[in-house]
Amino acid sequence: MHWCWAAASSGRDEHGEKLSIGNAILSRWPIASHTQARLPAGQIEDERRVAVHARIETPDGALPVFTTHLTYGPGLSRVRTAQARALARFVTQHAADCAYPPVVTGDLNAEPGSDELRLLGGLLTSPAVPGLVLIDAWRYAEPADPGFTWDHRNGYQADSVIPDSRIDYILVGLPRHRRGKVRSVQLAGTAPVDGIWPSDHFAVVADLEQ
């Protein structure tokens, strides 16, 4: 697959080998260009967060895709709110001239009704950037499915003190000539494979109108 990557922070493991943590976008179609933006820092001095953008050349035109990982921690909504505002500005800068609306994905570490999501959604409050409205794809899921991506059924989360939560998202801008309209959405990675869980989070998978 075509891909792009941006490191958020680096360190070393117990053997002294350098490790980097960041965000990546993978695509079946070519990536015409990509860029990144540093997000406001959290309360931990060496914690850095980035947003990554890829302009994907689909057969029907440019698709602007973004991904990020906002600061983790109960009670840190103020930090994530600043990051959400910076993310919204970044999206606006790179999505204007595309055939498709922006698609924003990531572990936002925030619940659906949080200030962070309300600012990005632009439906329950004024959007972080005027005119930028990002629809939560999970609104098209089965109403009875809570869509928890942080879930105690996950072997990695069995002892977590954090309650089951929906903190991972696919957000999509308003359709452009029906392009980008959410057709379906579901979770993936909700069971171990050969006894191994693929991640400590469940994944969100959405199908969009082409």
Secondary structure, DSSP 8 states (H G I E B T S, - for coil): -EEEEEEEEEEE-TTS-EEEEEEEEEESS-EEEEEEEEE---SSTT--EEEEEEEEEETTEEEEEEEEE----TT-HHHHHHHHHHHHHHHHHHHTT-SS--EEEEE--S-TTSHHHHHHH-SSS--SSTT--EEEGGGGS-TT----SB-TTSGGGTT-SS--B--EEEEEE--BTTBT-EEEEEEE--S-BTTB-S-SS-EEEEEE--
